[in-house]
């Protein structure tokens, strides 16, 4: 374990209790000297007053007498005296190397006793005091979370908390005591056991009232049990015993969970129900919690400007301990334990107020293990080097951010002291006593590359030298924190091509692998590599700044993608560390919750977790918006909230909305097609539906749920489709303007209204939060990604957005000629007609489609009349078209009047004008169809891949040489089209047609209406082969039990995660990859397409069978008709 002395503990200040209106902090050791928030040293301090205004605090830095010599202050007798006999809060040895043989975690279990309820609240008064022992070695951490529990209880009984979420002392509230004589007839007792644990808990063990046999050997676990007559003056106690510090903290927060307090209670203003009476149910408070599945589970606050930085600067004066205490509190509530702090313009270990190390010291109290990002070795923030170098401080002779004085490098001088080593040595001395995972290795300054990175073997040798140098510094200063190398970007080439995993530097160091910055795995370790390293981790992204384009505004990653990719990582033994780049933290709430819940309880959420995703989202919505007393949203409304969450995520998964650009040429590289397959109009309908349903649910939201709902559902569910509408309206404006039609002005107006709504939503979040604390201004600045950040990004720069250029059509009141646009499957906006004949697409009885005719004007008003054959249904028979408006006539077939193929027409007249629209209806012989057959119309059949007609399980040899079962599964609400099919195994490869005889497969049936040559387009999530250098992601296709063709979806030199690889960059922005099997001779009738997956991590999302060529489109034509019986 890492320890800090009492001087450091008191500088953290946040074991805050309230006496009357004064803020104080309880200190563990009243006989020690303490440093108060201003850096002043005093004797025998038990309470340290917390200033009410942090701006009144003068930042004195680290130059107080006790901080001048960091090494002296953090070593020697003081530390030994305090740390003697204290068990490691990680529940592991001094150097906790990651163990990836972690699949036998101890599961949660009920205590083998009759479960007893525990009445906590009666008549709005808390019946039990909370006892924590000052002599408990983990007292400081237990105390800060006890204060959080106290605040939660205050919320539940209806008492006020301050703006930071802390409750004042109250005779009705939860009272925290350190003297057992102050306990009443009921008590809560929390702490750890053992020589340095809670004395009352130890006494209960000795008296046989508490048996911790099943808790022994667990990490981060707790035993919660109702005990009768635990003490002479106590009739009943709820006892919480942690296997270590975090186990105890999680146990205390379990009480909050049982009361209905969300982990997001402060961060999203999720106000719990006020309850005058509350009893903790026996089934939930007589338990032993499970061990976490993943050892270290955390988040990375990154890309924090302008949003998080603006908000924290306004509220806290920066990212100091006042801010981080809220982050640490959230992490404990989410059962997390690991954090990479913000670093764009921050220096975590220097940014504390009053005590520069306050951020780090406070993390230690909370039991949060700190780390630094992939390019910040040995506890140093990237900005620290820049500041030292540019300010010409001690490192005046440093020529570059590089260990340049290395044997073999040009200019090497033996015996010359290296300034970077001094730079690192100071940070090791500064931070070694805190819980950390120490990043090692070296990339270029500010997330760039070193010159040697172009030569992977040479770079691997350099990294070996650097890491061994770094380990030497750690060893010289008795730093026993675990070390990790992050295999990010160019380091990956050194890892594989340079065989860095075989270097001696990786012994007792573990490797953190990375996604492609877009939530898809890049490469994963082979079995050989796993044997060479201490363990492995995963660095995952919900936010990214970089090429091909940045995405930093709202959540873009489906929960199903998190499950899909992280379960694959888990299958490859990635169990040591999971960390997600969460940008500004808000508004990434549900992604953070799910990622950390999955890491904590993979056994439940991970194994076959694709089938639990919907329930997870509903339960999460109930946790935020439902209330214990029934005053929140109903179960049905919570389901609707979960649905809306899914739908806005679906919209921004099809293409990150910031990246959608209106496209006047309809190339569909950045935009849904206006002309073809109704693609943009279908998206527009989806946007309207999401926004209307969101508004409808908003009208039912109780007042005390509005702030939470606005942040978690309303803002993204309104803002995301609204930004899409801005681009689609702009595209329609441009299309109609080119035709000289004044309806272009209507779409210009709609576009501007959507832009105004975007500003209104933005202002609502920041300054006028409905039902929100602090007069709705609590989150002022948190959504600072203005329109230049989230509308029409032109390039990778995150602020390269541009509003659309809108065109105004000058109206000519004398232009009264009727303008008719007749829908087609493709090229719908080629030109309007004023006379003569036109034709709608063919109607088919099986598909029962509706097509439209638009009546428009170039400025003048006119009246019109519509006449149609009696079997043709039209939505409008007569009317008037005015300036800037349009009249849409929906056309369908009354199939009860059509028993055979027919041809007819619609005649539209206006004065002397007449336009005839021809209509053709076909009645298919359904006896030719089989159940679950897709019917081709308009020369294509688009297949939803979940609708297979047959599925066959198989087997294969995994990467350990075992013959194992393999199946095809459907992942719901995943990918661009919301269903994905892949194999269960992440390690089985089928290389040949012979191998595929044992492989699982799915089959799809398609009816083609005529003999001819056809093609098949398949689409996939933009994943990569998990094996470095293997440029193959293959599938097999056969038609009607014919020969299997194995097809590779990747181009030569395909490389994920780099914008220089144009194919990957296009695929990742499009959220799909396309592949083709062409020139297939098919006869009229039903055909069976059999699909095999050859390589792991290939995920099928769409299939289209077509004749000729498919027109330009961003995605695929909409799903065709599936004949079911």
Order of alpha helices (4+ residues) and beta strands (2+ residues): alpha-beta-beta-beta-beta-beta-alpha-alpha-beta-beta-beta-beta-alpha-beta-beta-alpha-beta-beta-alpha-beta-beta-beta-alpha-alpha-beta-alpha-beta-alpha-alpha-beta-alpha-beta-alpha-beta-alpha-beta-alpha-beta-alpha-alpha-alpha-alpha-alpha-alpha-alpha-alpha-alpha-beta-beta-beta-beta-beta-beta-beta-beta-beta-beta-beta-beta-beta-beta-beta-beta-beta-beta-beta-beta-beta-alpha-beta-beta-beta-beta
